[in-house]
């Protein structure tokens, strides 16, 4: 497999597609970060990993912050009182799709 690389032009096109305005310094930093990532991936591709043990997470505690208590929900009428705009069953929110 060949060397993985990214050009500044590809960085600029990707940032344009994502509607990001990057400064030249940010473009160079991103290029360096992506290049480092590609180096790591290339290293892993050619590493002997068959004998590497899988990661093990010994943490067995669950929900250590508080006990889960089942409680009744607020009445719908009380919830709707806090809404800036609602009918009897739904909140009304402004449309945000361009």
C-alpha positions as a Markdown table, in Angstrom:
| # | Residue | x | y | z |
|---|---|---|---|---|
| 1 | Unk | 0.0 | 0.0 | 0.0 |
| 2 | Unk | 1.3 | 3.5 | -0.9 |
| 3 | Unk | 1.9 | 6.4 | 1.5 |
| 4 | Unk | -1.3 | 8.1 | 2.6 |
| 5 | Unk | -1.1 | 11.8 | 2.1 |
| 6 | Unk | -3.4 | 14.8 | 2.0 |
| 7 | Unk | -2.8 | 18.1 | 0.2 |
| 8 | Unk | -3.7 | 21.6 | 1.3 |
| 9 | Unk | -6.0 | 21.8 | -1.7 |
| 10 | Unk | -7.9 | 18.7 | -0.3 |
| 11 | Unk | -8.0 | 20.4 | 3.1 |
| 12 | Unk | -9.4 | 23.5 | 1.5 |
| 13 | Unk | -12.1 | 21.6 | -0.4 |
| 14 | Unk | -13.1 | 19.6 | 2.6 |
| 15 | Unk | -13.4 | 22.7 | 4.8 |
| 16 | Unk | -15.4 | 24.4 | 2.0 |
| 17 | Unk | -17.7 | 21.4 | 1.8 |
| 18 | Unk | -18.1 | 21.6 | 5.6 |
| 19 | Unk | -18.7 | 25.3 | 5.4 |
| 20 | Unk | -15.7 | 26.0 | 7.6 |
| 21 | Unk | -13.5 | 29.1 | 7.2 |
| 22 | Unk | -10.0 | 28.0 | 8.1 |
| 23 | Unk | -7.1 | 30.4 | 8.4 |
| 24 | Unk | -3.9 | 29.3 | 6.6 |
| 25 | Unk | -2.4 | 28.4 | 10.0 |
| 26 | Unk | -5.4 | 26.2 | 10.8 |
| 27 | Unk | -5.2 | 24.6 | 7.3 |
| 28 | Unk | -1.5 | 23.7 | 8.0 |
| 29 | Unk | -2.3 | 22.4 | 11.5 |
| 30 | Unk | -5.1 | 20.2 | 10.2 |
| 31 | Unk | -2.9 | 18.9 | 7.4 |
| 32 | Unk | -0.2 | 18.0 | 10.0 |
| 33 | Unk | -2.8 | 16.3 | 12.2 |
| 34 | Unk | -4.2 | 14.3 | 9.3 |
| 35 | Unk | -0.7 | 13.3 | 8.2 |
| 36 | Unk | 0.1 | 12.1 | 11.8 |
| 37 | Unk | -3.1 | 10.1 | 11.8 |
| 38 | Unk | -2.2 | 8.5 | 8.4 |
| 39 | Unk | 1.3 | 7.6 | 9.9 |
| 40 | Unk | -0.4 | 5.9 | 12.8 |
| 41 | Unk | -2.7 | 4.0 | 10.6 |
| 42 | Unk | 0.2 | 2.9 | 8.3 |
| 43 | Unk | 2.1 | 1.8 | 11.4 |
| 44 | Unk | -0.8 | -0.4 | 12.6 |
| 45 | Unk | -1.3 | -1.9 | 9.1 |
| 46 | Unk | 2.2 | -3.2 | 9.1 |
| 47 | Unk | 2.4 | -4.2 | 12.8 |
| 48 | Unk | 2.3 | -7.8 | 14.0 |
| 49 | Unk | -0.8 | -7.6 | 16.2 |
| 50 | Unk | -1.9 | -11.2 | 16.4 |
| 51 | Unk | -0.3 | -11.7 | 19.8 |
| 52 | Unk | -1.6 | -8.5 | 21.3 |
| 53 | Unk | -4.2 | -9.1 | 24.0 |
| 54 | Unk | -7.5 | -7.4 | 23.6 |
| 55 | Unk | -8.3 | -4.4 | 25.8 |
| 56 | Unk | -10.0 | -5.3 | 29.1 |
| 57 | Unk | -12.1 | -2.9 | 31.1 |
| 58 | Unk | -12.3 | -4.2 | 34.7 |
| 59 | Unk | -14.7 | -1.5 | 35.9 |
| 60 | Unk | -17.9 | -3.4 | 36.9 |
| 61 | Unk | -19.8 | -0.8 | 38.9 |
| 62 | Unk | -23.0 | 0.4 | 37.4 |
| 63 | Unk | -24.8 | 3.6 | 38.1 |
| 64 | Unk | -22.6 | 4.7 | 41.0 |
| 65 | Unk | -24.0 | 8.2 | 41.3 |
| 66 | Unk | -27.6 | 7.5 | 42.5 |
| 67 | Unk | -30.2 | 4.9 | 42.7 |
| 68 | Unk | -32.7 | 4.8 | 39.8 |
| 69 | Unk | -36.1 | 5.6 | 41.2 |
| 70 | Unk | -39.3 | 5.2 | 39.1 |
| 71 | Unk | -41.4 | 8.3 | 39.6 |
| 72 | Unk | -44.6 | 9.5 | 37.9 |
| 73 | Unk | -44.2 | 12.0 | 35.1 |
| 74 | Unk | -45.4 | 15.6 | 35.4 |
| 75 | Unk | -49.0 | 16.1 | 34.3 |
| 76 | Unk | -49.2 | 17.2 | 30.6 |
| 77 | Unk | -51.1 | 20.4 | 31.5 |
| 78 | Unk | -48.4 | 21.5 | 34.0 |
| 79 | Unk | -45.6 | 20.8 | 31.4 |
| 80 | Unk | -47.5 | 22.8 | 28.7 |
| 81 | Unk | -47.8 | 25.8 | 31.1 |
| 82 | Unk | -44.0 | 26.4 | 30.7 |
| 83 | Unk | -44.1 | 26.3 | 26.9 |
| 84 | Unk | -43.8 | 29.7 | 25.1 |
| 85 | Unk | -46.0 | 28.4 | 22.3 |
| 86 | Unk | -48.0 | 25.1 | 22.5 |
| 87 | Unk | -51.4 | 23.6 | 21.9 |
| 88 | Unk | -52.9 | 20.9 | 24.2 |
| 89 | Unk | -50.4 | 18.2 | 23.2 |
| 90 | Unk | -47.4 | 19.7 | 21.4 |
| 91 | Unk | -44.7 | 22.4 | 21.8 |
| 92 | Unk | -44.5 | 24.7 | 18.7 |
| 93 | Unk | -41.0 | 25.5 | 17.6 |
| 94 | Unk | -39.7 | 27.6 | 14.8 |
| 95 | Unk | -38.7 | 25.9 | 11.6 |
| 96 | Unk | -34.9 | 25.9 | 11.3 |
| 97 | Unk | -34.3 | 24.2 | 7.9 |
| 98 | Unk | -32.9 | 26.5 | 5.3 |
